[in-house]
Amino acid sequence: MKIITGLLIAVLFFVWLNLDNVRTGYEINKLEKKKAELTNYNRILNIEISKLRSLERIESVAKNELNLTTPDKFETLVLVQKEDEKKGVFNKVFSFVLSIF
């Protein structure tokens, strides 16, 4: 009787291990599919970023949607900054732009 019980426990343990391996295999397969989907979605988003950052698109939006025009040489202001003045350049330019408006 002890031999049959021991053999039954061994068989049940073997079946449990195989079922667990199958379940783990399905889970790995599902995760690999999800990874492939996310990789593809990431590629699509990177293409979209490239399109949105293109200078042609930005110029088109500026002219067609925002009604901006290309400035002539009298409307253009070039700022030159020395190397030691580069700290806080954003604040200086931002303040200058705000003072224009």
NORJORA-V77763 format. One record per helix or strand of 3 or more residues. SS is the DSSP state (H for helix, E for strand). FROM is the first residue (numbers start at 1). TO is the last residue. Records with the same first field share a line. If there is no record, write none. Layout:
BEGIN
SS = FROM-TO / FROM-TO
END
This chain:
BEGIN
H = 2-53 / 55-65 / 83-85 / 89-100
END
